């Protein structure tokens, strides 16, 4: 549009084939489960600078309003997510943000598919985001009791890097990014099982110690 400096013009790229689009959604959904604000901001910047051709239904992500809001919230999360104990509260609240946003991105990205296919892909996106979010929360629950804050800070920085890097990689090499995300989902499932067993053993040991003290 003449005279508009902020208008977004979609680059003249061919749309992604179906399998590549699904691979991209898998990777982006995992990234959103770790840090939804970093993911949306990265997608928006890549689209606005013409490095990525978003499906028409996702064009609003490329607006400076969405990019700015996501970047501002990412800045807040960058610090909030690194405070021991408070990060657990923050992540619990974001259960109601990361997973729905991942599902919404998947839904809008597949607007050209049938409603049944859209629903299936959206559920896939939500499930992958839930796995990433659940693994992140479980790992934080295991690390938070540590008296030093470096573990939390290191984990949070690593999650931020993975979210941004995986989103970027998904826009350039969707199959590779999707494969990495799938492998990470498998690792998360195994991690959650290990953490759950460790927490059960910890609580069982605490109960035994209390019983011994009482006797």
C-alpha positions as a Python dict, from the first residue, in 0.01 Angstrom:
ca = {
    (1, 'X'): (0, 0, 0),
    (2, 'X'): (157, 333, -103),
    (3, 'X'): (257, 556, 185),
    (4, 'X'): (236, 278, 442),
    (5, 'X'): (575, 198, 597),
    (6, 'X'): (442, -74, 824),
    (7, 'X'): (234, -273, 579),
    (8, 'X'): (337, -636, 543),
    (9, 'X'): (380, -771, 192),
    (10, 'X'): (397, -1147, 166),
    (11, 'X'): (708, -1258, -27),
    (12, 'X'): (645, -1428, -359),
    (13, 'X'): (734, -1778, -244),
    (14, 'X'): (552, -2093, -336),
    (15, 'X'): (343, -2236, -49),
    (16, 'X'): (496, -2524, 142),
    (17, 'X'): (386, -2873, 31),
    (18, 'X'): (169, -3061, 280),
    (19, 'X'): (443, -3279, 437),
    (20, 'X'): (678, -2981, 476),
    (21, 'X'): (402, -2776, 636),
    (22, 'X'): (329, -3053, 886),
    (23, 'X'): (701, -3083, 966),
    (24, 'X'): (717, -2707, 1022),
    (25, 'X'): (412, -2718, 1249),
    (26, 'X'): (568, -3001, 1452),
    (27, 'X'): (885, -2797, 1509),
    (28, 'X'): (708, -2468, 1577),
    (29, 'X'): (464, -2636, 1817),
    (30, 'X'): (752, -2778, 2021),
    (31, 'X'): (920, -2437, 2025),
    (32, 'X'): (595, -2275, 2139),
    (33, 'X'): (570, -2526, 2421),
    (34, 'X'): (906, -2403, 2548),
    (35, 'X'): (863, -2030, 2488),
    (36, 'X'): (559, -1916, 2293),
    (37, 'X'): (656, -1548, 2291),
    (38, 'X'): (1000, -1612, 2143),
    (39, 'X'): (845, -1843, 1885),
    (40, 'X'): (579, -1597, 1769),
    (41, 'X'): (826, -1307, 1764),
    (42, 'X'): (1075, -1510, 1558),
    (43, 'X'): (807, -1616, 1309),
    (44, 'X'): (685, -1258, 1282),
    (45, 'X'): (1031, -1113, 1221),
    (46, 'X'): (1118, -1379, 962),
    (47, 'X'): (791, -1315, 778),
    (48, 'X'): (814, -936, 799),
    (49, 'X'): (1168, -939, 659),
    (50, 'X'): (1058, -1169, 375),
    (51, 'X'): (1259, -1471, 490),
    (52, 'X'): (938, -1671, 531),
    (53, 'X'): (612, -1686, 337),
    (54, 'X'): (341, -1741, 594),
    (55, 'X'): (7, -1890, 494),
    (56, 'X'): (-244, -1606, 441),
    (57, 'X'): (-431, -1687, 762),
    (58, 'X'): (-110, -1626, 960),
    (59, 'X'): (-22, -1290, 804),
    (60, 'X'): (-121, -1098, 1122),
    (61, 'X'): (183, -1253, 1296),
    (62, 'X'): (404, -1044, 1067),
    (63, 'X'): (257, -714, 1187),
    (64, 'X'): (476, -497, 1408),
    (65, 'X'): (200, -495, 1669),
    (66, 'X'): (221, -872, 1716),
    (67, 'X'): (600, -874, 1687),
    (68, 'X'): (633, -592, 1941),
    (69, 'X'): (389, -746, 2190),
    (70, 'X'): (556, -1088, 2162),
    (71, 'X'): (903, -938, 2202),
    (72, 'X'): (793, -741, 2510),
    (73, 'X'): (638, -1051, 2669),
    (74, 'X'): (950, -1249, 2580),
    (75, 'X'): (1157, -990, 2766),
    (76, 'X'): (934, -1036, 3072),
    (77, 'X'): (956, -1414, 3051),
    (78, 'X'): (1333, -1398, 3000),
    (79, 'X'): (1369, -1277, 3359),
    (80, 'X'): (1062, -1432, 3523),
    (81, 'X'): (1152, -1779, 3398),
    (82, 'X'): (1491, -1769, 3567),
    (83, 'X'): (1374, -1708, 3924),
    (84, 'X'): (1367, -2035, 4124),
    (85, 'X'): (1021, -2131, 4255),
    (86, 'X'): (853, -1838, 4077),
    (87, 'X'): (933, -2008, 3746),
    (88, 'X'): (708, -2298, 3850),
    (89, 'X'): (416, -2060, 3902),
    (90, 'X'): (495, -1885, 3574),
    (91, 'X'): (506, -2214, 3382),
    (92, 'X'): (186, -2340, 3546),
    (93, 'X'): (1, -2026, 3433),
    (94, 'X'): (142, -2062, 3082),
    (95, 'X'): (-17, -2404, 3046),
    (96, 'X'): (-322, -2201, 2938),
    (97, 'X'): (-123, -1994, 2686),
    (98, 'X'): (147, -2203, 2519),
    (99, 'X'): (-70, -2501, 2427),
    (100, 'X'): (-372, -2306, 2292),
    (101, 'X'): (-146, -2072, 2091),
    (102, 'X'): (36, -2369, 1935),
    (103, 'X'): (-299, -2523, 1843),
    (104, 'X'): (-419, -2190, 1699),
    (105, 'X'): (-105, -2150, 1487),
    (106, 'X'): (-151, -2504, 1353),
    (107, 'X'): (-519, -2436, 1281),
    (108, 'X'): (-452, -2112, 1097),
    (109, 'X'): (-154, -2254, 907),
    (110, 'X'): (-372, -2531, 762),
    (111, 'X'): (-667, -2312, 660),
    (112, 'X'): (-661, -2461, 310),
    (113, 'X'): (-722, -2814, 441),
    (114, 'X'): (-1057, -2969, 524),
    (115, 'X'): (-1195, -2895, 874),
    (116, 'X'): (-1125, -3254, 977),
    (117, 'X'): (-762, -3230, 865),
    (118, 'X'): (-730, -2891, 1034),
    (119, 'X'): (-858, -3035, 1359),
    (120, 'X'): (-619, -3330, 1338),
    (121, 'X'): (-316, -3108, 1275),
    (122, 'X'): (-425, -2865, 1549),
    (123, 'X'): (-454, -3150, 1799),
    (124, 'X'): (-109, -3267, 1691),
    (125, 'X'): (31, -2917, 1749),
    (126, 'X'): (-136, -2895, 2089),
    (127, 'X'): (-7, -3240, 2190),
    (128, 'X'): (350, -3156, 2089),
    (129, 'X'): (336, -2821, 2270),
    (130, 'X'): (196, -3000, 2576),
    (131, 'X'): (485, -3248, 2567),
    (132, 'X'): (743, -2968, 2546),
    (133, 'X'): (569, -2766, 2817),
    (134, 'X'): (526, -3070, 3040),
    (135, 'X'): (889, -3171, 3003),
    (136, 'X'): (1004, -2819, 3081),
    (137, 'X'): (784, -2800, 3391),
    (138, 'X'): (886, -3145, 3514),
    (139, 'X'): (1254, -3065, 3475),
    (140, 'X'): (1211, -2736, 3659),
    (141, 'X'): (1031, -2915, 3943),
    (142, 'X'): (1327, -3148, 3977),
    (143, 'X'): (1587, -2869, 3967),
    (144, 'X'): (1411, -2602, 4179),
    (145, 'X'): (1502, -2762, 4517),
    (146, 'X'): (1869, -2706, 4430),
    (147, 'X'): (2005, -2426, 4653),
    (148, 'X'): (2198, -2254, 4373),
    (149, 'X'): (2016, -2057, 4100),
    (150, 'X'): (2254, -2141, 3816),
    (151, 'X'): (2069, -2460, 3722),
    (152, 'X'): (1744, -2273, 3664),
    (153, 'X'): (1917, -1996, 3471),
    (154, 'X'): (2106, -2243, 3254),
    (155, 'X'): (1794, -2444, 3176),
    (156, 'X'): (1595, -2131, 3094),
    (157, 'X'): (1865, -1997, 2862),
    (158, 'X'): (1885, -2332, 2688),
    (159, 'X'): (1508, -2338, 2637),
    (160, 'X'): (1515, -1986, 2491),
    (161, 'X'): (1792, -2082, 2249),
    (162, 'X'): (1612, -2400, 2143),
    (163, 'X'): (1282, -2216, 2087),
    (164, 'X'): (1438, -1948, 1863),
    (165, 'X'): (1678, -2183, 1683),
    (166, 'X'): (1416, -2451, 1617),
    (167, 'X'): (1173, -2191, 1482),
    (168, 'X'): (1438, -2050, 1249),
    (169, 'X'): (1546, -2399, 1138),
    (170, 'X'): (1183, -2496, 1070),
    (171, 'X'): (1150, -2212, 820),
    (172, 'X'): (1464, -2318, 629),
    (173, 'X'): (1481, -2696, 677),
    (174, 'X'): (1137, -2811, 796),
    (175, 'X'): (1208, -3183, 772),
    (176, 'X'): (1525, -3156, 979),
    (177, 'X'): (1354, -2932, 1236),
    (178, 'X'): (1052, -3163, 1252),
    (179, 'X'): (1277, -3464, 1306),
    (180, 'X'): (1463, -3286, 1585),
    (181, 'X'): (1134, -3188, 1748),
    (182, 'X'): (1006, -3547, 1725),
    (183, 'X'): (1326, -3674, 1887),
    (184, 'X'): (1291, -3413, 2161),
    (185, 'X'): (931, -3521, 2225),
    (186, 'X'): (1053, -3879, 2274),
    (187, 'X'): (1327, -3754, 2507),
    (188, 'X'): (1069, -3551, 2701),
    (189, 'X'): (847, -3857, 2750),
    (190, 'X'): (1142, -4052, 2888),
    (191, 'X'): (1247, -3754, 3100),
    (192, 'X'): (902, -3713, 3254),
    (193, 'X'): (900, -4080, 3351),
    (194, 'X'): (1243, -4050, 3513),
    (195, 'X'): (1149, -3729, 3698),
    (196, 'X'): (821, -3882, 3815),
    (197, 'X'): (1003, -4185, 3953),
    (198, 'X'): (1261, -3963, 4122),
    (199, 'X'): (991, -3748, 4283),
    (200, 'X'): (801, -4055, 4403),
    (201, 'X'): (1122, -4194, 4555),
    (202, 'X'): (1189, -3856, 4718),
    (203, 'X'): (842, -3835, 4871),
    (204, 'X'): (856, -4198, 4981),
    (205, 'X'): (1188, -4133, 5153),
    (206, 'X'): (1046, -3823, 5323),
    (207, 'X'): (744, -4018, 5449),
    (208, 'X'): (967, -4291, 5590),
    (209, 'X'): (1185, -4033, 5762),
    (210, 'X'): (878, -3872, 5921),
    (211, 'X'): (747, -4210, 6038),
    (212, 'X'): (1085, -4298, 6189),
    (213, 'X'): (1101, -3963, 6366),
    (214, 'X'): (751, -4012, 6506),
    (215, 'X'): (839, -4349, 6650),
}
